[in-house]
Amino acid sequence: MTLPAQAVHNIEVMTTPVEQITVECSDCGHRYEDYHRRSMNLSLDDFDDDYIEQMSTTTCPECGVKRSIGSLVVREVDNTWVFEV
C-alpha cells in the first residue's frame, strides 16, 4: 500500500517508544508481559528484520504460539509513504 507523502504532511510519522504490554494468549489463555512498538519509521530508524519481527509479534512462553501484534511499519520512497507488510 502506498500513500503520497504530501497527503500525510500534517501527520508526524515517527517511531514510537518501546512499550511493555500484557498479552493474553488466544490459544491457551496464559497471560504474560512482552514488549512492542506501535509504529516504526524505517526512513528514520535503521532496524533490521529480526528487530522488526521481535517488536511486531509475540510468542506465548507457555504454549509457543506466535501472533502478530499489529505494528505500523513505513518507509518514505520517492516522496511516497510505503507501508511495509
C-alpha positions in Angstrom: 0.0 0.0 0.0 1.4 3.5 -0.8 0.2 6.9 0.0 1.6 10.2 -1.4 3.8 11.8 1.3 2.0 15.1 0.6 -1.2 13.6 1.7 0.2 12.9 5.2 2.4 16.0 5.5 0.4 17.1 8.6 0.9 13.7 10.3 4.1 13.2 12.3 5.3 9.8 11.1 7.8 8.7 13.7 9.0 5.6 15.5 7.1 5.2 18.8 8.9 4.2 22.0 9.0 0.6 23.2 6.0 -0.2 25.4 5.7 -3.1 27.9 2.3 -4.8 27.3 0.3 -7.6 28.9 -0.7 -10.3 26.4 -3.4 -13.0 26.8 -2.6 -16.0 24.5 -5.5 -16.7 22.1 -4.7 -20.4 22.2 -4.1 -21.3 25.9 -5.3 -18.2 27.8 -1.9 -17.7 29.5 -1.2 -14.0 30.4 2.4 -12.7 30.1 4.4 -9.5 29.6 6.0 -8.6 26.3 7.4 -5.5 24.5 6.0 -3.8 21.4 6.4 -0.7 19.2 3.2 0.7 17.8 5.0 2.2 14.8 8.4 2.1 13.2 9.6 4.6 10.5 12.4 2.9 8.6 13.3 6.2 7.0 14.3 7.5 10.4 15.5 4.3 12.2 17.6 1.5 10.7 16.0 -1.5 12.3 16.9 -4.9 10.9 14.3 -7.5 10.0 14.8 -9.5 13.2 14.2 -6.5 15.4 11.0 -5.5 13.4 9.8 -9.1 13.8 10.5 -9.0 17.5 8.7 -5.7 18.1 5.6 -6.7 15.9 5.0 -10.2 17.1 4.6 -12.0 20.4 5.2 -15.7 21.3 3.5 -17.3 24.2 6.0 -18.7 26.7 3.5 -21.4 27.8 2.4 -23.0 24.5 4.7 -21.4 22.0 2.1 -19.9 19.6 3.3 -16.8 17.8 1.0 -14.0 16.8 1.3 -10.6 15.1 0.5 -7.6 17.4 -0.1 -5.0 14.7 2.8 -2.6 14.3 2.7 0.1 11.6 6.0 -0.1 9.6 6.6 2.6 7.0 9.3 3.9 4.8 9.5 7.0 2.6 10.5 6.2 -1.0 10.5 8.9 -3.7 8.3 11.2 -1.6 5.7 8.5 -1.1 5.0 6.6 2.2 5.3 2.9 1.6 3.6 0.7 4.3 5.6 -2.5 4.9 3.6 -5.6 5.2 
